[in-house]
């Protein structure tokens, strides 16, 4: 939230007018089928709530706000998604999204995720 406050004027003056936040599907209450990871899940769920609130507050300034799930990126053993693929996918989502999708939650493969 503090980063959004710090950068809002720069984003408002930019060509794309997008604020994208890296979340996780583990922050989705709907998709939680395994329990556990309470601190991580709650921090991402909190971020998702901030994204939704920012989307509402910044809509009059035509700023698009998104939450993005990068996939289980290969930054640790066992991960499935190549980092380059994750980043390319998130960039494509950012470039494709319109004002009608502000406040939404997307995976790197352009799948809309439930809160």
N, C-alpha and C positions, 0 to 999 in steps of 0.2 A: 504494500500500500504506500509506503514511504517513497519507493522508487517511482510509482505512478504519479504521486504528488510532485516529485522532483522533476519529472520529465513531461508532464502534461502540456506545458506551453510549447515545448519542442515538437511533440507529437502533433499537437493542433496545427502547427505551422508546416508540418511535413506534407509531402505529396500523398502518401498512403494513409496516414492517420490511423495507425493500428498499434494497439498494445496487446502483445501476446505473452502469456505467462505459462511456464512449463509446470504442469500439474502431473497427475498420475491417475490412472483408472482406479488405483487404490483409494483415491479420495471420493469415489462414487459410492454413495450409500446403497444405491440400487444394485450395483455389481458386487457388493461384499458378500461372498458366499463361503468364505473360509475363516473369518474372524481374525484375531491377532493383529500384530503391528499397530497397536493403538496410537502411539505417538505419531508415527508416520502418516497413518490414515487420517487422523484428526487434523494434522497440519495441512494436508492436501485438501481435505474437505473445507477447512477454513479459507484456504486460498481460493477455492472454487466459489465460496460465498462472496469473497471480495470481488472476484471477477464479475459475478452477476450484478453486484451493487455498482461497481464502476461502470458497467455497460449502461445501466439505467442513468446514472449521474452524468456520463459523458456523451450520451446520445444527442443532446442539443448542440454539442460541438462537433458532431459528425465523426466521432472517434469510435472505431470498431475495437471491441475488447473480447479477447478469446482466451480460453484455457486449452492447453494442448498436452496430450499424453504422448510422450516420445516412444512408447513401446519399451520393452525390456532390452535396452540398448547394451551392446557388448562393451560395457565398461567394467564388467566383472565376469568371472568364470560362470558358465551356464547360461548366460544371456543369449537371446535369440536374434535380435535385430541389429544389423550392422549400423554403426553410428552414422555413416554417410547416408544410408537409406533413411534413417530416422530424421536427420536434419533436412534432407531434400524433401521428404514428405511433409514435414511441418512447414517448410517454406512454401510449398505448393498450396497447402491449406490457407496460409496467411494471404497469399496472392489471389486465391480464388474466392474467398469469403466476401460477402456483401453485408450491407448494413442490416439486412434482415436476419443475419446470424450473429449479431453482436450479443455477447453474454452466453454464447454456446460453448460446449465442451467437445473437442474433436480429438481423435487419435491421429497419429502421424499418417495413417493410410486413408484419411478423409472420412472415417466412420464417425458419425455423431454419437457421443456417449451420453447416457443418462446421468443425472445428478444423483 
